[in-house]
Amino acid sequence: MLGRDIEETSAKTGDTMYPILIFQIFLLFSSVLAERHSLAYYFTTIWSSEDQGNPFHQVVGSLDGEQILRYTIDDPVVRPLPEWMKNVEPEHWRELTEIAKHYELRHLTTVRLLNNTQSKTSGQTYQVRFGCDIFEDGATGGYEEFGANGKDFIYLDNIQRKFAPSADEARPLTEKWNRRRGSVKRQFFYKDEACIQWIEKYLSHRNDTFQGRAQPIVKVERLQSNGLTKLRCHAYGFYPQTIDVKWMKNGSDKASSVEKEMTLPNPDGTYQTFLTVEVQPGEEDLYTCVLDHSSLEMLLKEKWRMNHINHTELKNRSYHRMISFAAAVVSTVLLVGLLYACISGRKNRASTEPD
């Protein structure tokens, strides 16, 4: 089996119960204050019987929405992408590379089998989505889903503890996989145990990079489009991911007409998010963007300032100036043309009229 077994520990009794109770209380508070984290891997294999070259195969891994590793058939080594991931020990990457090569061969065998037994087409696209989550309360969960040619095919049934078909044509292959008990056991090991260990490993290195916290930087911009005036609050460079951003009007009333965008990862492992509110022209100074984040000792508040002209406004002003200039040029050309036509007309009339 690829991967490492999980070490098991047992609690002691007697005079060690008091430290254990303290540790359990610590775990309880840790789980309450914990954040949700997700690790996902996406396998894609494309094979064509008409193509004499190598099939396309790729594995991409992401942590909390940030792409962290990649493996391709042209570069068959699992490589970390963010700088902070490169601090993970080399042995881990060798282990993941062995796993990736194992599933590269297995997936290629599967797509060839599908082509021979089902559609009889010239090629197949096979995809696998595998991952796990650590939830806010400390609970964990995992999944593995298989797709063929853009349709659900097979999935790992967490209740029955075996593979289950998502489509009728997947039943023969599902039964074949379930007869290989070692393979089924390995998949559940990766999903339920190894994947959670990998999340914890990656988070420990990411936390070390940011020392557990990175304060958000906030910028407020004024946007004008389609006759509407909006204020956009951009918070970026913060870690961990959870953040509370809101617009306040007159210091207390929560603003309406708010557009919130999802929190996105940055290449360095931090996060960013946007929150936009529609305002009446001239009332921009009544609005305040308020942020609450675990890295802050107090709420962070930011308003739009008149002297802080943003790039969008500069672009709009340049655009309007350019339009005004173009209109002036066109008007001048038309005026000159009109005068020229009048003068030419007079000369023509003078030359054609009888004496």
Salt bridges, closest charged atoms under 4 A:
ASP64 OD2 - HIS37 ND1 2.74
ASP64 OD2 - ARG206 NH2 2.94
ASP75 OD2 - ARG79 NE 2.71
GLU83 OE2 - LYS86 NZ 3.11
GLU89 OE2 - LYS201 NZ 2.53
GLU91 OE2 - ARG4 NH2 3.73
GLU91 OE1 - ARG94 NH2 3.15
GLU95 OE1 - ARG4 NE 3.92
ASP133 OD1 - ARG36 NH2 3.47
GLU145 OE1 - ARG129 NH1 3.02
ASP168 OD1 - ARG171 NE 3.56
ASP192 OD2 - ARG161 NH1 3.17
ASP192 OD1 - LYS191 NZ 2.38
GLU221 OE2 - LYS219 NZ 3.97
GLU221 OE1 - ARG232 NH2 2.65
GLU259 OE2 - LYS230 NZ 2.97
GLU283 OE1 - LYS249 NZ 3.85
GLU284 OE2 - ARG222 NH1 3.35
GLU302 OE2 - ARG305 NH1 2.39
GLU313 OE2 - ARG222 NH2 2.57
